[in-house]
Amino acid sequence: MSGNSPLDFVDTQELLDELLSRYDYAVFAGMKLPTLERSLSDRAWKGMHQVCSGLCHDLIFLISSDARMTEENNKNNNDSLGDE
């Protein structure tokens, strides 16, 4: 975080616990880039594993779709540069 948020004073596990408590089904995954000292990744889920698996698959689909649209937009923008 930026160092200016009150959330900086909240332990990561406490923050995850609070977020998970707000939903019947939830999936969280986060990762910081590794440093020489350590790498940090956190994963948590709450609820029936079938529902949480579905949430994960839906998220994978959304990310893939967004990446595909971004690639197509970049290609179209690069193609239109030659039209000027």
C-alpha positions in Angstrom: 0.0 0.0 0.0 1.0 3.6 -0.3 1.7 4.2 3.4 -1.2 6.7 3.7 -4.0 4.3 4.4 -5.4 3.2 7.8 -5.3 -0.3 6.3 -1.5 -0.2 6.6 -2.0 -0.8 10.3 -4.1 -4.0 9.8 -2.4 -7.3 9.7 -2.9 -9.1 6.4 -4.6 -12.2 8.0 -7.0 -9.9 9.9 -7.9 -8.1 6.7 -8.5 -11.4 4.9 -10.6 -12.7 7.8 -12.7 -9.5 7.7 -13.2 -9.7 3.9 -14.1 -13.3 4.0 -16.6 -12.7 6.8 -18.6 -10.4 4.5 -19.5 -13.1 2.0 -21.0 -16.6 2.0 -18.6 -17.6 -0.8 -15.3 -15.9 -1.5 -11.9 -16.5 -3.1 -8.8 -14.4 -2.7 -5.4 -14.7 -4.2 -2.6 -12.1 -3.9 1.1 -12.1 -4.6 4.0 -9.6 -4.2 7.0 -9.9 -6.4 9.7 -11.9 -4.7 12.6 -10.1 -3.0 16.0 -11.4 -1.8 14.4 -11.9 1.6 11.2 -13.7 0.6 8.3 -14.0 -1.7 4.8 -13.4 -0.4 1.6 -15.0 -1.7 -1.7 -15.4 0.1 -4.6 -17.5 -0.8 -7.9 -18.0 1.0 -11.3 -19.2 0.2 -14.6 -19.6 2.1 -17.7 -21.6 1.2 -18.5 -24.8 -0.7 -15.6 -25.8 -2.8 -17.8 -26.3 -5.9 -19.0 -22.7 -5.7 -15.5 -21.3 -5.0 -14.1 -23.3 -7.9 -16.8 -21.8 -10.1 -15.8 -18.3 -9.0 -12.2 -19.1 -9.9 -13.2 -20.3 -13.4 -15.3 -17.2 -13.9 -12.4 -15.0 -13.0 -10.1 -16.9 -15.3 -12.6 -16.4 -18.1 -12.9 -12.6 -17.4 -9.1 -12.2 -17.3 -8.7 -14.1 -20.5 -11.5 -12.2 -22.3 -10.0 -8.9 -21.1 -6.5 -9.8 -22.3 -7.8 -10.9 -25.7 -9.8 -7.7 -26.1 -6.7 -5.6 -25.1 -4.6 -7.5 -27.6 -7.2 -7.0 -30.4 -7.4 -3.3 -29.6 -3.6 -2.9 -29.6 -3.5 -4.7 -33.0 -6.3 -2.5 -34.4 -4.6 0.7 -33.1 -1.3 -0.4 -34.7 -3.0 -1.3 -38.0 -4.7 2.2 -38.1 -1.4 4.0 -37.7 -0.5 3.2 -41.3 -3.8 4.7 -42.6 -2.8 8.2 -41.7 
